[in-house]
Amino acid sequence: MKIVGIAGSMNANSTTKQAIHIVLEAAKAAGADVEMIHLADWKLPLYDDRDDTSTYPEIVHRFVKAVSEADGLVIGSPEYHGTMTGALKNAIDFLEGRILRDKQVAIIGVAGGSMGATNTVNTLQLIMRNLHAWPLPSSPSIPSAYNAFTPEGKLKDERLQARMEQLGQQLVQYVQMMNPTTEKQQR
């Protein structure tokens, strides 16, 4: 089983990437192979709805392939001006509904303020449903992210850390439940 995380931040020291890492590590502990796509490291061009998608740079094809081959996804974004980042929206625009159809998706929002990233989480849930994916019911949001992590990369709030770890475990369980052949293929 392959789980791909997509960190929708362009910040090299991204707290969104740290949060996704926690979820991916829990999924790995539950038996999944994991991969992180941090959009700061993936210089995707602007999506322009061209007729011939083969003319996009190789990085676009690598991104689409990684997502296509994933059994489940972890998608996270910082909340910028009340919603997800433009970089993440641009990346998602390269993905057609057939690519995300029936994929289980864990969603995370990260905020600089104390209110959390509820708008980001809600927006990502809407987009995933429109692309025929299955967002998991639990979508944690990390408030005041600039001060939320220990130097070791764990969340200072132990309950939130446990929720993030549980999200990774649940993602693996949902993938196995929705696609029983995935578990058999691992053996």
C-alpha positions, 0 to 999 in steps of 0.5 A: 500500500502506497500513501503519498503526502502533499504539503501545500506550502512553499516554505522550506521550513514548513509546519505543514510538512512537519504535520504531514510527516507525523501522519505519514510516519503513523501510516508507515508504522501501520504498514504503508509505504510512504512518500512526501511531496513538498511543493516547495521542492516540486517546481510545478508550472502554472496549470493552463488547461492545454489540449496536449498535456504531454507538453507539460514539463517532466515534473508535472508527469512525475507528480501526476504519476505519484498521485495516480499510483498512491492508494491513499493521500495525505493533503495539507495546507497552511491557511492563506487569506482564509483558504489553501495556498495557490500552490496547492490549488495549482497542483490539484488542478493537474489531477483529473477526477479519474486520478483521484476517484475512490482514493482515501484522503486525509486532510490537514489544515495549518494556521498561524493564528489561534483559530485554526484552519477550518476554511482550508480543511472545508475547501479541501474536503469540497475539492476532494469530493468534487474529484470523486475522492473520499476525504476521511471524517477527521480533518485536524487543524493545527492552530498557532503552528509557528509555536506548535512543534517541539524541536524534534518535530512532534506537536507540543499538544499531546492530544493533537499529536495523538489525533495526527497519528490516529489519522495516519492509522485510520487512513491505512485502515480505510484504504484496506477496507475500501480496497481489500486487494491492497492488503493481499498485495502486500503479503 
